Structures are given as structure tokens and as C-alpha cells.
Amino acid sequence: MSKRTVLMTVLCLGLVAPVAYAQDASGSKTPKGINAREHRQTQRIKDGVKDKELTRAERDKLRADEAAIRAEERVYRKSGDGLSKAEKKDLEKDLNKTSKEIYRAKHNNRAPGKHGK
């Protein structure tokens, strides 16, 4: 490998790597995109189960919502060359709704195993 090839590779990586991450208000870097959001939301559900913030029914509903979003994304991706703007917008809307549901379920003070109102 020549010095020029190595230099070009390093330069390209330097230009591409920052694009793969978005910086939020707190300054932490997180991967962006539909798949990254799906992964983070799945992790939030797992954390809620581990921390005993979610009941079994809440967990099952949230997992079903996540599975429906993944299925919808698969259909969109098979229908064309990647995701269109409208498809991304629709998936983002669904992910926003599910994110709010995760937050509400984790903060409603229902304990697993107890059937409160």
C-alpha cells in the first residue's frame, strides 16, 4: 500500500466518521438513523424490565410495537431503493409514538406482579 493510498483512506475516514454520529444537547455522541433509534428503544425496554419499571403486559405491548415498526421498515426497504423521505418520516413518527409509550410505561409507578390501576 502506498503512502498516498493510506493518506487518502485516513482522509476519507476522517470525513465520513463524523457524519455517522449526531451530537445531542448534552454533547454526547449517538448513532443516528432509524436502525439506531430502534436499537436504543429496544435497550430502553430491556432496561425497564431489568429495573422492574415495566409490567409483563407493558413489556409485551412495547415489544409488539417495536416489531411492527421493524416489519413496516422491511416492507418499505423492499419496495424500492432504500427509504424515501415520506417513509422515513412515517417511521420516525411511529418511533416517536413508541418512545413516548416507553417513557410513560417506565414512569407510571406500576410494579411488575401487581395489578394496580
N, CA, C and O atoms as CSV, one atom per row, in Angstrom:
chain,resi,resn,atom,element,x,y,z
A,1,MET,N,N,0.844,-1.170,0.000
A,1,MET,CA,C,0.000,0.000,0.000
A,1,MET,C,C,0.895,1.242,0.000
A,1,MET,O,O,1.826,1.349,0.798
A,2,SER,N,N,0.607,2.151,-0.881
A,2,SER,CA,C,1.430,3.351,-0.977
A,2,SER,C,C,1.034,4.368,0.093
A,2,SER,O,O,-0.037,4.286,0.695
A,3,LYS,N,N,1.928,5.321,0.305
A,3,LYS,CA,C,1.643,6.387,1.272
A,3,LYS,C,C,0.412,7.177,0.839
A,3,LYS,O,O,-0.394,7.594,1.671
A,4,ARG,N,N,0.278,7.373,-0.450
A,4,ARG,CA,C,-0.863,8.136,-0.962
A,4,ARG,C,C,-2.178,7.410,-0.670
A,4,ARG,O,O,-3.159,8.044,-0.281
A,5,THR,N,N,-2.207,6.089,-0.854
A,5,THR,CA,C,-3.416,5.308,-0.577
A,5,THR,C,C,-3.775,5.378,0.900
A,5,THR,O,O,-4.940,5.546,1.259
A,6,VAL,N,N,-2.770,5.250,1.747
A,6,VAL,CA,C,-3.010,5.323,3.190
A,6,VAL,C,C,-3.522,6.711,3.551
A,6,VAL,O,O,-4.470,6.842,4.325
A,7,LEU,N,N,-2.905,7.738,3.000
A,7,LEU,CA,C,-3.332,9.107,3.281
A,7,LEU,C,C,-4.769,9.347,2.835
A,7,LEU,O,O,-5.552,9.957,3.564
A,8,MET,N,N,-5.117,8.880,1.659
A,8,MET,CA,C,-6.488,9.053,1.150
A,8,MET,C,C,-7.492,8.290,2.010
A,8,MET,O,O,-8.588,8.783,2.273
A,9,THR,N,N,-7.118,7.092,2.446
A,9,THR,CA,C,-8.000,6.302,3.300
A,9,THR,C,C,-8.251,7.025,4.619
A,9,THR,O,O,-9.394,7.129,5.062
A,10,VAL,N,N,-7.202,7.519,5.240
A,10,VAL,CA,C,-7.330,8.248,6.502
A,10,VAL,C,C,-8.175,9.501,6.311
A,10,VAL,O,O,-9.022,9.822,7.145
A,11,LEU,N,N,-7.941,10.203,5.215
A,11,LEU,CA,C,-8.696,11.418,4.933
A,11,LEU,C,C,-10.181,11.108,4.747
A,11,LEU,O,O,-11.040,11.807,5.283
A,12,CYS,N,N,-10.470,10.064,3.987
A,12,CYS,CA,C,-11.872,9.676,3.763
A,12,CYS,C,C,-12.551,9.273,5.058
A,12,CYS,O,O,-13.692,9.660,5.309
A,13,LEU,N,N,-11.856,8.497,5.887
A,13,LEU,CA,C,-12.428,8.100,7.174
A,13,LEU,C,C,-12.678,9.312,8.057
A,13,LEU,O,O,-13.671,9.367,8.783
A,14,GLY,N,N,-11.788,10.268,7.995
A,14,GLY,CA,C,-11.952,11.495,8.777
A,14,GLY,C,C,-13.159,12.297,8.344
A,14,GLY,O,O,-13.762,12.998,9.157
A,15,LEU,N,N,-13.521,12.205,7.073
A,15,LEU,CA,C,-14.683,12.936,6.570
A,15,LEU,C,C,-15.980,12.185,6.807
A,15,LEU,O,O,-17.024,12.801,7.019
A,16,VAL,N,N,-15.925,10.855,6.774
A,16,VAL,CA,C,-17.132,10.041,6.885
A,16,VAL,C,C,-17.519,9.792,8.339
A,16,VAL,O,O,-18.704,9.832,8.670
A,17,ALA,N,N,-16.562,9.540,9.203
A,17,ALA,CA,C,-16.854,9.180,10.593
A,17,ALA,C,C,-17.726,10.206,11.314
A,17,ALA,O,O,-18.671,9.804,11.992
A,18,PRO,N,N,-17.458,11.508,11.206
A,18,PRO,CA,C,-18.310,12.468,11.922
A,18,PRO,C,C,-19.760,12.458,11.438
A,18,PRO,O,O,-20.665,12.792,12.202
A,19,VAL,N,N,-19.987,12.084,10.191
A,19,VAL,CA,C,-21.343,12.069,9.647
A,19,VAL,C,C,-22.163,10.950,10.274
A,19,VAL,O,O,-23.388,11.050,10.342
A,20,ALA,N,N,-21.514,9.894,10.729
A,20,ALA,CA,C,-22.218,8.737,11.273
A,20,ALA,C,C,-22.776,8.995,12.665
A,20,ALA,O,O,-23.538,8.175,13.179
A,21,TYR,N,N,-22.419,10.108,13.283
A,21,TYR,CA,C,-22.880,10.398,14.631
A,21,TYR,C,C,-23.529,11.770,14.688
A,21,TYR,O,O,-23.114,12.703,14.000
A,22,ALA,N,N,-24.553,11.873,15.520
A,22,ALA,CA,C,-25.198,13.160,15.769
A,22,ALA,C,C,-24.866,13.549,17.202
A,22,ALA,O,O,-24.729,12.685,18.068
A,23,GLN,N,N,-24.740,14.808,17.445
A,23,GLN,CA,C,-24.427,15.261,18.788
A,23,GLN,C,C,-25.686,15.867,19.385
A,23,GLN,O,O,-26.272,16.788,18.816
A,24,ASP,N,N,-26.101,15.343,20.540
A,24,ASP,CA,C,-27.299,15.878,21.173
A,24,ASP,C,C,-26.931,17.067,22.060
A,24,ASP,O,O,-25.763,17.447,22.148
A,25,ALA,N,N,-27.932,17.649,22.713
A,25,ALA,CA,C,-27.739,18.865,23.502
A,25,ALA,C,C,-26.742,18.675,24.642
A,25,ALA,O,O,-26.058,19.623,25.028
A,26,SER,N,N,-26.652,17.461,25.183
A,26,SER,CA,C,-25.739,17.232,26.305
A,26,SER,C,C,-24.308,17.040,25.838
A,26,SER,O,O,-23.394,16.959,26.658
A,27,GLY,N,N,-24.100,16.964,24.515
A,27,GLY,CA,C,-22.754,16.826,23.997
A,27,GLY,C,C,-22.342,15.385,23.746
A,27,GLY,O,O,-21.264,15.148,23.201
A,28,SER,N,N,-23.175,14.404,24.132
A,28,SER,CA,C,-22.800,13.014,23.882
A,28,SER,C,C,-23.095,12.653,22.437
A,28,SER,O,O,-24.031,13.173,21.830
A,29,LYS,N,N,-22.293,11.765,21.903
A,29,LYS,CA,C,-22.467,11.357,20.512
A,29,LYS,C,C,-23.252,10.056,20.477
A,29,LYS,O,O,-22.947,9.112,21.205
A,30,THR,N,N,-24.263,10.019,19.624
A,30,THR,CA,C,-25.063,8.819,19.465
A,30,THR,C,C,-25.241,8.536,17.981
A,30,THR,O,O,-25.356,9.468,17.184
A,31,PRO,N,N,-25.266,7.248,17.594
A,31,PRO,CA,C,-25.521,6.941,16.190
A,31,PRO,C,C,-26.901,7.434,15.799
A,31,PRO,O,O,-27.831,7.389,16.605
A,32,LYS,N,N,-27.043,7.906,14.561
A,32,LYS,CA,C,-28.345,8.387,14.148
A,32,LYS,C,C,-28.908,7.472,13.078
A,32,LYS,O,O,-28.188,6.674,12.477
A,33,GLY,N,N,-30.190,7.599,12.854
A,33,GLY,CA,C,-30.853,6.794,11.850
A,33,GLY,C,C,-31.931,5.920,12.461
A,33,GLY,O,O,-32.029,5.769,13.679
A,34,ILE,N,N,-32.734,5.351,11.582
A,34,ILE,CA,C,-33.866,4.524,12.005
A,34,ILE,C,C,-33.389,3.320,12.817
A,34,ILE,O,O,-33.906,3.061,13.904
A,35,ASN,N,N,-32.411,2.587,12.298
A,35,ASN,CA,C,-31.949,1.382,12.993
A,35,ASN,C,C,-31.351,1.704,14.348
A,35,ASN,O,O,-31.548,0.954,15.304
A,36,ALA,N,N,-30.627,2.801,14.450
A,36,ALA,CA,C,-30.042,3.194,15.732
A,36,ALA,C,C,-31.135,3.519,16.744
A,36,ALA,O,O,-31.039,3.143,17.912
A,37,ARG,N,N,-32.172,4.220,16.293
A,37,ARG,CA,C,-33.293,4.531,17.206
A,37,ARG,C,C,-33.995,3.266,17.655
A,37,ARG,O,O,-34.331,3.117,18.830
A,38,GLU,N,N,-34.220,2.348,16.711
A,38,GLU,CA,C,-34.874,1.081,17.078
A,38,GLU,C,C,-34.047,0.357,18.137
A,38,GLU,O,O,-34.588,-0.176,19.105
A,39,HIS,N,N,-32.742,0.345,17.942
A,39,HIS,CA,C,-31.859,-0.328,18.901
A,39,HIS,C,C,-31.928,0.343,20.272
A,39,HIS,O,O,-32.037,-0.337,21.292
A,40,ARG,N,N,-31.865,1.682,20.299
A,40,ARG,CA,C,-31.930,2.403,21.582
A,40,ARG,C,C,-33.255,2.155,22.293
A,40,ARG,O,O,-33.282,1.979,23.511
A,41,GLN,N,N,-34.354,2.141,21.542
A,41,GLN,CA,C,-35.653,1.917,22.172
A,41,GLN,C,C,-35.767,0.493,22.697
A,41,GLN,O,O,-36.335,0.271,23.766
A,42,THR,N,N,-35.240,-0.464,21.965
A,42,THR,CA,C,-35.228,-1.848,22.456
A,42,THR,C,C,-34.421,-1.930,23.745
A,42,THR,O,O,-34.809,-2.628,24.682
A,43,GLN,N,N,-33.309,-1.225,23.793
A,43,GLN,CA,C,-32.482,-1.206,25.003
A,43,GLN,C,C,-33.227,-0.553,26.165
A,43,GLN,O,O,-33.112,-1.011,27.302
A,44,ARG,N,N,-33.979,0.499,25.901
A,44,ARG,CA,C,-34.768,1.154,26.959
A,44,ARG,C,C,-35.807,0.193,27.533
A,44,ARG,O,O,-36.055,0.189,28.739
A,45,ILE,N,N,-36.413,-0.620,26.667
A,45,ILE,CA,C,-37.390,-1.606,27.132
A,45,ILE,C,C,-36.690,-2.641,28.010
A,45,ILE,O,O,-37.183,-2.980,29.085
A,46,LYS,N,N,-35.532,-3.146,27.549
A,46,LYS,CA,C,-34.768,-4.118,28.346
A,46,LYS,C,C,-34.381,-3.526,29.698
A,46,LYS,O,O,-34.466,-4.203,30.723
A,47,ASP,N,N,-33.957,-2.262,29.701
A,47,ASP,CA,C,-33.590,-1.602,30.957
A,47,ASP,C,C,-34.797,-1.486,31.886
A,47,ASP,O,O,-34.674,-1.660,33.099
A,48,GLY,N,N,-35.973,-1.190,31.305
A,48,GLY,CA,C,-37.192,-1.091,32.104
A,48,GLY,C,C,-37.569,-2.412,32.745
A,48,GLY,O,O,-38.054,-2.438,33.877
A,49,VAL,N,N,-37.353,-3.506,32.035
A,49,VAL,CA,C,-37.617,-4.838,32.592
A,49,VAL,C,C,-36.622,-5.121,33.709
A,49,VAL,O,O,-37.001,-5.571,34.791
A,50,LYS,N,N,-35.346,-4.853,33.438
A,50,LYS,CA,C,-34.289,-5.111,34.423
A,50,LYS,C,C,-34.509,-4.298,35.695
A,50,LYS,O,O,-34.323,-4.802,36.802
A,51,ASP,N,N,-34.904,-3.044,35.530
A,51,ASP,CA,C,-35.108,-2.158,36.678
A,51,ASP,C,C,-36.493,-2.310,37.318
A,51,ASP,O,O,-36.840,-1.585,38.249
A,52,LYS,N,N,-37.276,-3.264,36.804
A,52,LYS,CA,C,-38.625,-3.545,37.318
A,52,LYS,C,C,-39.539,-2.331,37.227
A,52,LYS,O,O,-40.349,-2.074,38.118
A,53,GLU,N,N,-39.392,-1.583,36.123
A,53,GLU,CA,C,-40.251,-0.430,35.875
A,53,GLU,C,C,-41.405,-0.783,34.941
A,53,GLU,O,O,-42.348,-0.006,34.798
A,54,LEU,N,N,-41.333,-1.950,34.306
A,54,LEU,CA,C,-42.363,-2.369,33.353
A,54,LEU,C,C,-43.041,-3.641,33.817
A,54,LEU,O,O,-42.394,-4.560,34.318
A,55,THR,N,N,-44.349,-3.683,33.644
A,55,THR,CA,C,-45.066,-4.921,33.895
A,55,THR,C,C,-44.895,-5.825,32.675
A,55,THR,O,O,-44.441,-5.369,31.626
A,56,ARG,N,N,-45.251,-7.083,32.805
A,56,ARG,CA,C,-45.150,-8.013,31.680
A,56,ARG,C,C,-46.020,-7.547,30.512
A,56,ARG,O,O,-45.601,-7.616,29.356
A,57,ALA,N,N,-47.230,-7.073,30.815
A,57,ALA,CA,C,-48.136,-6.607,29.759
A,57,ALA,C,C,-47.568,-5.385,29.048
A,57,ALA,O,O,-47.658,-5.277,27.825
A,58,GLU,N,N,-46.985,-4.465,29.811
A,58,GLU,CA,C,-46.368,-3.287,29.204
A,58,GLU,C,C,-45.203,-3.695,28.305
A,58,GLU,O,O,-45.066,-3.212,27.181
A,59,ARG,N,N,-44.377,-4.583,28.818
A,59,ARG,CA,C,-43.237,-5.070,28.040
A,59,ARG,C,C,-43.692,-5.725,26.746
A,59,ARG,O,O,-43.140,-5.450,25.681
A,60,ASP,N,N,-44.691,-6.585,26.832
A,60,ASP,CA,C,-45.183,-7.290,25.649
A,60,ASP,C,C,-45.754,-6.322,24.614
A,60,ASP,O,O,-45.515,-6.487,23.418
A,61,LYS,N,N,-46.505,-5.316,25.062
A,61,LYS,CA,C,-47.074,-4.342,24.127
A,61,LYS,C,C,-45.979,-3.523,23.457
A,61,LYS,O,O,-46.021,-3.288,22.250
A,62,LEU,N,N,-45.004,-3.093,24.240
A,62,LEU,CA,C,-43.908,-2.292,23.676
A,62,LEU,C,C,-43.089,-3.113,22.682
A,62,LEU,O,O,-42.688,-2.599,21.638
A,63,ARG,N,N,-42.840,-4.372,22.997
A,63,ARG,CA,C,-42.101,-5.232,22.069
A,63,ARG,C,C,-42.893,-5.458,20.789
A,63,ARG,O,O,-42.318,-5.510,19.702
A,64,ALA,N,N,-44.204,-5.593,20.914
A,64,ALA,CA,C,-45.049,-5.756,19.722
A,64,ALA,C,C,-45.023,-4.496,18.863
A,64,ALA,O,O,-44.971,-4.579,17.636
A,65,ASP,N,N,-45.060,-3.335,19.505
A,65,ASP,CA,C,-44.974,-2.067,18.769
A,65,ASP,C,C,-43.647,-1.973,18.013
A,65,ASP,O,O,-43.617,-1.580,16.847
A,66,GLU,N,N,-42.560,-2.333,18.681
A,66,GLU,CA,C,-41.237,-2.306,18.040
A,66,GLU,C,C,-41.178,-3.284,16.869
A,66,GLU,O,O,-40.621,-2.961,15.819
A,67,ALA,N,N,-41.747,-4.471,17.042
A,67,ALA,CA,C,-41.755,-5.468,15.961
A,67,ALA,C,C,-42.555,-4.965,14.764
A,67,ALA,O,O,-42.171,-5.203,13.619
A,68,ALA,N,N,-43.656,-4.276,15.015
A,68,ALA,CA,C,-44.475,-3.730,13.927
A,68,ALA,C,C,-43.700,-2.666,13.147
A,68,ALA,O,O,-43.798,-2.590,11.922
A,69,ILE,N,N,-42.938,-1.855,13.857
A,69,ILE,CA,C,-42.138,-0.823,13.188
A,69,ILE,C,C,-41.058,-1.485,12.328
A,69,ILE,O,O,-40.823,-1.069,11.193
A,70,ARG,N,N,-40.401,-2.518,12.871
A,70,ARG,CA,C,-39.371,-3.217,12.089
A,70,ARG,C,C,-39.974,-3.873,10.855
A,70,ARG,O,O,-39.359,-3.867,9.789
A,71,ALA,N,N,-41.174,-4.440,10.989
A,71,ALA,CA,C,-41.837,-5.069,9.844
A,71,ALA,C,C,-42.192,-4.034,8.786
A,71,ALA,O,O,-42.018,-4.268,7.590
A,72,GLU,N,N,-42.688,-2.895,9.237
A,72,GLU,CA,C,-43.014,-1.815,8.309
A,72,GLU,C,C,-41.759,-1.320,7.586
A,72,GLU,O,O,-41.794,-1.040,6.388
A,73,GLU,N,N,-40.665,-1.216,8.317
A,73,GLU,CA,C,-39.402,-0.791,7.700
A,73,GLU,C,C,-38.949,-1.805,6.646
A,73,GLU,O,O,-38.484,-1.418,5.574
A,74,ARG,N,N,-39.081,-3.098,6.947
A,74,ARG,CA,C,-38.699,-4.130,5.963
A,74,ARG,C,C,-39.513,-3.993,4.682
A,74,ARG,O,O,-38.973,-4.113,3.583
A,75,VAL,N,N,-40.812,-3.743,4.824
A,75,VAL,CA,C,-41.671,-3.574,3.647
A,75,VAL,C,C,-41.221,-2.361,2.845
A,75,VAL,O,O,-41.115,-2.430,1.621
A,76,TYR,N,N,-40.957,-1.256,3.525
A,76,TYR,CA,C,-40.504,-0.041,2.848
A,76,TYR,C,C,-39.185,-0.285,2.112
A,76,TYR,O,O,-39.024,0.131,0.964
A,77,ARG,N,N,-38.254,-0.953,2.768
A,77,ARG,CA,C,-36.936,-1.162,2.163
A,77,ARG,C,C,-37.015,-2.107,0.958
A,77,ARG,O,O,-36.245,-1.958,0.010
A,78,LYS,N,N,-37.923,-3.062,0.985
A,78,LYS,CA,C,-38.071,-3.988,-0.140
A,78,LYS,C,C,-38.781,-3.339,-1.323
A,78,LYS,O,O,-38.624,-3.790,-2.458
A,79,SER,N,N,-39.548,-2.301,-1.078
A,79,SER,CA,C,-40.359,-1.690,-2.133
A,79,SER,C,C,-39.576,-0.764,-3.055
A,79,SER,O,O,-40.090,-0.355,-4.097
A,80,GLY,N,N,-38.359,-0.432,-2.693
A,80,GLY,CA,C,-37.607,0.492,-3.536
A,80,GLY,C,C,-36.154,0.529,-3.157
A,80,GLY,O,O,-35.641,-0.386,-2.513
A,81,ASP,N,N,-35.497,1.585,-3.556
A,81,ASP,CA,C,-34.077,1.743,-3.307
A,81,ASP,C,C,-33.876,2.502,-1.997
A,81,ASP,O,O,-33.686,3.718,-2.000
A,82,GLY,N,N,-33.917,1.786,-0.890
A,82,GLY,CA,C,-33.781,2.431,0.418
A,82,GLY,C,C,-35.104,3.021,0.876
A,82,GLY,O,O,-36.173,2.596,0.439
A,83,LEU,N,N,-35.018,4.003,1.760
A,83,LEU,CA,C,-36.213,4.643,2.305
A,83,LEU,C,C,-36.395,6.018,1.672
A,83,LEU,O,O,-35.448,6.799,1.570
A,84,SER,N,N,-37.628,6.302,1.249
A,84,SER,CA,C,-37.930,7.639,0.735
A,84,SER,C,C,-38.107,8.590,1.921
A,84,SER,O,O,-38.179,8.149,3.068
A,85,LYS,N,N,-38.176,9.887,1.643
A,85,LYS,CA,C,-38.391,10.874,2.712
A,85,LYS,C,C,-39.698,10.606,3.438
A,85,LYS,O,O,-39.758,10.684,4.665
A,86,ALA,N,N,-40.746,10.291,2.683
A,86,ALA,CA,C,-42.057,10.043,3.293
A,86,ALA,C,C,-42.014,8.797,4.180
A,86,ALA,O,O,-42.620,8.772,5.251
A,87,GLU,N,N,-41.296,7.764,3.730
A,87,GLU,CA,C,-41.191,6.541,4.519
A,87,GLU,C,C,-40.399,6.790,5.798
A,87,GLU,O,O,-40.778,6.315,6.868
A,88,LYS,N,N,-39.304,7.530,5.689
A,88,LYS,CA,C,-38.526,7.877,6.885
A,88,LYS,C,C,-39.376,8.673,7.866
A,88,LYS,O,O,-39.348,8.429,9.072
A,89,LYS,N,N,-40.131,9.623,7.332
A,89,LYS,CA,C,-40.984,10.461,8.180
A,89,LYS,C,C,-42.021,9.603,8.906
A,89,LYS,O,O,-42.279,9.803,10.093
A,90,ASP,N,N,-42.610,8.654,8.192
A,90,ASP,CA,C,-43.606,7.764,8.801
A,90,ASP,C,C,-42.972,6.901,9.892
A,90,ASP,O,O,-43.548,6.739,10.968
A,91,LEU,N,N,-41.786,6.347,9.619
A,91,LEU,CA,C,-41.111,5.531,10.624
A,91,LEU,C,C,-40.712,6.373,11.832
A,91,LEU,O,O,-40.835,5.918,12.969
A,92,GLU,N,N,-40.239,7.583,11.600
A,92,GLU,CA,C,-39.878,8.476,12.707
A,92,GLU,C,C,-41.100,8.791,13.569
A,92,GLU,O,O,-41.005,8.839,14.796
A,93,LYS,N,N,-42.246,9.007,12.922
A,93,LYS,CA,C,-43.489,9.280,13.662
A,93,LYS,C,C,-43.844,8.082,14.539
A,93,LYS,O,O,-44.200,8.241,15.706
A,94,ASP,N,N,-43.743,6.879,13.964
A,94,ASP,CA,C,-44.038,5.664,14.733
A,94,ASP,C,C,-43.051,5.488,15.888
A,94,ASP,O,O,-43.441,5.117,16.994
A,95,LEU,N,N,-41.775,5.757,15.623
A,95,LEU,CA,C,-40.762,5.642,16.673
A,95,LEU,C,C,-40.981,6.680,17.769
A,95,LEU,O,O,-40.775,6.384,18.945
A,96,ASN,N,N,-41.394,7.885,17.404
A,96,ASN,CA,C,-41.700,8.911,18.402
A,96,ASN,C,C,-42.842,8.464,19.301
A,96,ASN,O,O,-42.781,8.621,20.521
A,97,LYS,N,N,-43.880,7.908,18.696
A,97,LYS,CA,C,-45.036,7.437,19.473
A,97,LYS,C,C,-44.611,6.335,20.442
A,97,LYS,O,O,-44.977,6.362,21.617
A,98,THR,N,N,-43.848,5.377,19.953
A,98,THR,CA,C,-43.401,4.279,20.804
A,98,THR,C,C,-42.468,4.780,21.900
A,98,THR,O,O,-42.517,4.287,23.027
A,99,SER,N,N,-41.618,5.757,21.581
A,99,SER,CA,C,-40.721,6.312,22.583
A,99,SER,C,C,-41.516,6.931,23.742
A,99,SER,O,O,-41.170,6.755,24.911
A,100,LYS,N,N,-42.572,7.646,23.401
A,100,LYS,CA,C,-43.427,8.235,24.444
A,100,LYS,C,C,-44.098,7.153,25.270
A,100,LYS,O,O,-44.230,7.288,26.486
A,101,GLU,N,N,-44.526,6.072,24.609
A,101,GLU,CA,C,-45.156,4.961,25.325
A,101,GLU,C,C,-44.164,4.288,26.276
A,101,GLU,O,O,-44.531,3.895,27.383
A,102,ILE,N,N,-42.908,4.156,25.841
A,102,ILE,CA,C,-41.875,3.579,26.708
A,102,ILE,C,C,-41.697,4.464,27.937
A,102,ILE,O,O,-41.666,3.973,29.065
A,103,TYR,N,N,-41.582,5.765,27.711
A,103,TYR,CA,C,-41.403,6.689,28.832
A,103,TYR,C,C,-42.573,6.580,29.816
A,103,TYR,O,O,-42.370,6.445,31.022
A,104,ARG,N,N,-43.787,6.640,29.289
A,104,ARG,CA,C,-44.968,6.578,30.169
A,104,ARG,C,C,-45.014,5.274,30.954
A,104,ARG,O,O,-45.302,5.272,32.151
A,105,ALA,N,N,-44.725,4.157,30.272
A,105,ALA,CA,C,-44.774,2.857,30.941
A,105,ALA,C,C,-43.706,2.760,32.034
A,105,ALA,O,O,-43.948,2.179,33.091
A,106,LYS,N,N,-42.538,3.325,31.778
A,106,LYS,CA,C,-41.464,3.243,32.767
A,106,LYS,C,C,-41.687,4.180,33.949
A,106,LYS,O,O,-41.083,3.992,35.005
A,107,HIS,N,N,-42.544,5.188,33.788
A,107,HIS,CA,C,-42.723,6.188,34.835
A,107,HIS,C,C,-44.138,6.214,35.423
A,107,HIS,O,O,-44.533,7.209,36.030
A,108,ASN,N,N,-44.899,5.139,35.250
A,108,ASN,CA,C,-46.272,5.144,35.759
A,108,ASN,C,C,-46.400,4.495,37.135
A,108,ASN,O,O,-47.511,4.336,37.641
A,109,ASN,N,N,-45.284,4.120,37.742
A,109,ASN,CA,C,-45.246,3.564,39.098
A,109,ASN,C,C,-46.022,2.274,39.264
A,109,ASN,O,O,-46.443,1.943,40.372
A,110,ARG,N,N,-46.219,1.535,38.171
A,110,ARG,CA,C,-46.809,0.200,38.282
A,110,ARG,C,C,-45.681,-0.785,38.492
A,110,ARG,O,O,-44.695,-0.787,37.756
A,111,ALA,N,N,-45.835,-1.615,39.496
A,111,ALA,CA,C,-44.802,-2.599,39.788
A,111,ALA,C,C,-45.157,-3.913,39.110
A,111,ALA,O,O,-46.323,-4.309,39.118
A,112,PRO,N,N,-44.182,-4.598,38.523
A,112,PRO,CA,C,-44.449,-5.909,37.932
A,112,PRO,C,C,-45.013,-6.849,38.981
A,112,PRO,O,O,-44.544,-6.872,40.119
A,113,GLY,N,N,-46.010,-7.620,38.602
A,113,GLY,CA,C,-46.628,-8.569,39.527
A,113,GLY,C,C,-47.781,-7.979,40.298
A,113,GLY,O,O,-48.539,-8.718,40.927
A,114,LYS,N,N,-47.939,-6.659,40.269
A,114,LYS,CA,C,-49.056,-6.001,40.953
A,114,LYS,C,C,-49.986,-5.446,39.897
A,114,LYS,O,O,-49.536,-4.853,38.916
A,115,HIS,N,N,-51.254,-5.631,40.087
A,115,HIS,CA,C,-52.246,-5.210,39.097
A,115,HIS,C,C,-52.983,-3.993,39.605
A,115,HIS,O,O,-54.159,-4.074,39.957
A,116,GLY,N,N,-52.302,-2.874,39.644
A,116,GLY,CA,C,-52.912,-1.633,40.095
A,116,GLY,C,C,-53.592,-0.920,38.953
A,116,GLY,O,O,-53.491,-1.336,37.798
A,117,LYS,N,N,-54.294,0.170,39.280
A,117,LYS,CA,C,-54.999,0.940,38.257
A,117,LYS,C,C,-54.140,2.013,37.697
A,117,LYS,O,O,-54.577,2.760,36.821
